[in-house]
């Protein structure tokens, strides 16, 4: 039997947490390239992770949430699923599909007390960012991304976490929100 490190939650507490809240966070990008330069294999790989991965995450937790009498699923979409850029012919439509999947699941599962929402962050300063910037001129690409963000900065992981906590439903009123992405596009 494998032992858990000291301080890790028990299996029961993890099951309880998953039965009431689950992030459906699947994200894969590739370097920016025109639609006709994107291989079918790359396109399929991005959709397999960004759409099917979210769908599989949701399907895996719904039975436990039904048994618990409700819960909250938060899908990580992207603002690029609503507003695209050149060179993202696989990533942008995959995130549009993830955003829309959250809407579909929201209307299907609402009668069972399961809330489904999405957060749709703008370019976020994570390890995935270099894939968006491309290999040729990453600093120029970074500045171009920042120039398109009204607040003049990339999102930080904490920004996305704040939106996720809100959408999960907290004392700040997130319980009533269902099916619409929260765009983490900071304002100036």
C-alpha positions in Angstrom: 0.0 0.0 0.0 1.4 3.4 -1.0 1.5 5.9 1.9 0.6 9.5 1.5 3.0 12.2 2.5 2.3 13.8 5.9 -0.3 16.5 5.7 -2.1 15.2 2.6 -5.9 14.9 2.9 -7.5 11.5 3.4 -9.1 9.6 0.6 -12.5 10.4 2.1 -11.9 14.2 2.2 -10.6 14.1 -1.4 -13.7 12.3 -2.5 -15.9 14.8 -0.7 -14.0 17.7 -2.3 -14.3 16.2 -5.8 -18.0 15.4 -5.3 -18.7 19.1 -4.7 -16.1 21.0 -6.7 -14.1 20.1 -9.7 -12.0 22.2 -12.0 -12.1 21.0 -15.6 -8.7 22.4 -16.6 -7.3 21.1 -19.9 -5.0 23.2 -22.0 -2.6 22.6 -24.8 -1.3 25.1 -27.3 1.1 25.0 -30.2 3.2 27.7 -31.7 1.2 30.2 -33.7 0.9 29.2 -37.4 -1.5 29.9 -40.2 -4.4 27.5 -40.6 -3.0 26.0 -43.8 0.3 25.4 -42.1 -1.3 23.6 -39.1 -1.1 19.8 -39.5 -4.2 17.7 -39.0 -2.3 15.8 -36.2 -1.6 19.1 -34.3 -5.2 20.2 -34.8 -6.5 16.9 -33.5 -4.1 16.9 -30.6 -5.2 20.4 -29.4 -8.9 19.5 -29.7 -8.3 16.2 -27.9 -6.9 17.9 -24.9 -8.8 21.2 -24.9 -12.3 19.9 -25.6 -12.3 16.1 -25.1 -10.2 16.5 -22.0 -12.7 18.9 -20.4 -15.6 16.7 -21.4 -13.9 13.7 -19.8 -13.1 15.6 -16.6 -16.7 16.7 -16.3 -18.1 13.2 -17.1 -15.8 11.7 -14.4 -17.1 13.9 -11.6 -20.8 14.3 -12.4 -21.8 10.9 -10.8 -20.2 11.9 -7.5 -21.8 15.4 -7.7 -25.2 13.8 -8.4 -24.8 11.5 -5.4 -23.8 14.6 -3.2 -26.9 16.5 -4.4 -25.0 19.1 -6.4 -21.7 20.7 -7.0 -19.7 23.0 -9.1 -17.6 22.4 -12.2 -15.3 25.2 -13.5 -14.1 24.9 -17.1 -10.9 26.8 -18.0 -11.7 28.3 -21.4 -9.9 31.3 -22.9 -10.7 34.8 -24.0 -9.3 33.5 -27.3 -12.4 31.3 -27.5 -14.4 34.6 -27.9 -11.9 36.8 -29.6 -9.1 35.2 -31.7 -5.8 36.2 -33.2 -4.1 35.1 -36.4 -2.1 31.9 -36.1 -4.4 30.1 -33.6 -6.6 28.1 -35.9 -6.6 25.1 -33.6 -6.3 26.7 -30.1 -8.9 29.4 -30.5 -11.8 27.2 -31.8 -10.9 24.5 -29.2 -11.3 27.1 -26.4 -14.6 28.3 -28.0 -15.8 24.8 -27.9 -14.7 24.5 -24.2 -16.5 27.7 -23.4 -19.6 26.4 -25.2 -19.4 23.0 -23.6 -19.6 24.7 -20.2 -22.9 26.4 -21.3 -24.3 23.1 -22.6 -23.4 21.3 -19.3 -24.8 24.2 -17.3 -28.3 23.9 -18.8 -28.2 20.1 -18.7 -27.1 19.8 -15.1 -28.8 22.9 -13.5 -31.9 20.9 -12.5 -29.6 18.6 -10.4 -28.0 21.4 -8.5 -24.7 21.1 -10.4 -23.4 24.5 -11.5 -21.1 24.6 -14.5 -19.2 27.8 -15.4 -16.0 28.8 -17.2 -13.2 31.2 -16.7 -11.8 32.6 -19.9 -8.4 34.1 -19.1 -6.4 36.4 -21.3 -2.8 35.5 -21.9 -1.5 34.4 -18.5 2.1 34.4 -17.3 2.5 30.6 -16.9 4.8 28.0 -18.4 2.4 27.7 -21.4 2.9 31.3 -22.5 6.0 30.6 -24.6 3.9 28.4 -26.9 1.6 31.4 -27.6 4.6 33.7 -28.2 6.3 31.5 -30.8 10.0 30.7 -31.2 11.0 33.5 -33.5 10.6 36.8 -31.6 9.1 36.0 -28.2 9.8 39.4 -26.6 8.1 41.2 -29.5 5.2 38.8 -29.3 4.9 39.2 -25.6 4.7 43.0 -26.0 2.1 42.6 -28.7 -0.1 40.4 -26.4 0.3 43.0 -23.6 -0.6 45.8 -25.9 -3.9 44.2 -26.5 -4.8 43.9 -22.9 -6.5 47.0 -21.5 -4.8 46.8 -18.1 -1.4 46.7 -19.9 -0.2 43.4 -18.3 -0.6 39.7 -18.6 -2.9 37.9 -16.3 -1.3 36.1 -13.3 -2.3 32.7 -12.1 -3.8 34.4 -9.0 -6.1 36.4 -11.2 -7.4 33.1 -12.7 -7.7 31.5 -9.3 -9.7 34.5 -8.0 -12.2 34.1 -10.9 -12.4 30.4 -10.3 -13.1 30.8 -6.6 -15.8 33.3 -7.4 -17.4 31.0 -10.0 -17.3 28.1 -7.7 -19.7 29.9 -5.5 -18.7 31.6 -2.3 -19.9 34.2 0.1 -19.4 36.7 -2.8 -22.4 35.6 -4.7 -21.0 33.2 -7.3 -23.8 30.6 -6.6 -26.2 32.2 -9.0 -23.8 32.3 -12.0 -24.2 29.5 -14.5 -23.0 28.9 -18.0 -21.2 32.1 -18.9 -17.4 32.5 -19.0 -15.8 35.0 -16.7 -13.3 36.9 -18.9 -10.2 37.6 -16.9 -9.2 40.5 -19.2 -8.1 43.1 -16.7 -9.3 46.6 -17.3 -7.1 49.7 -17.0 
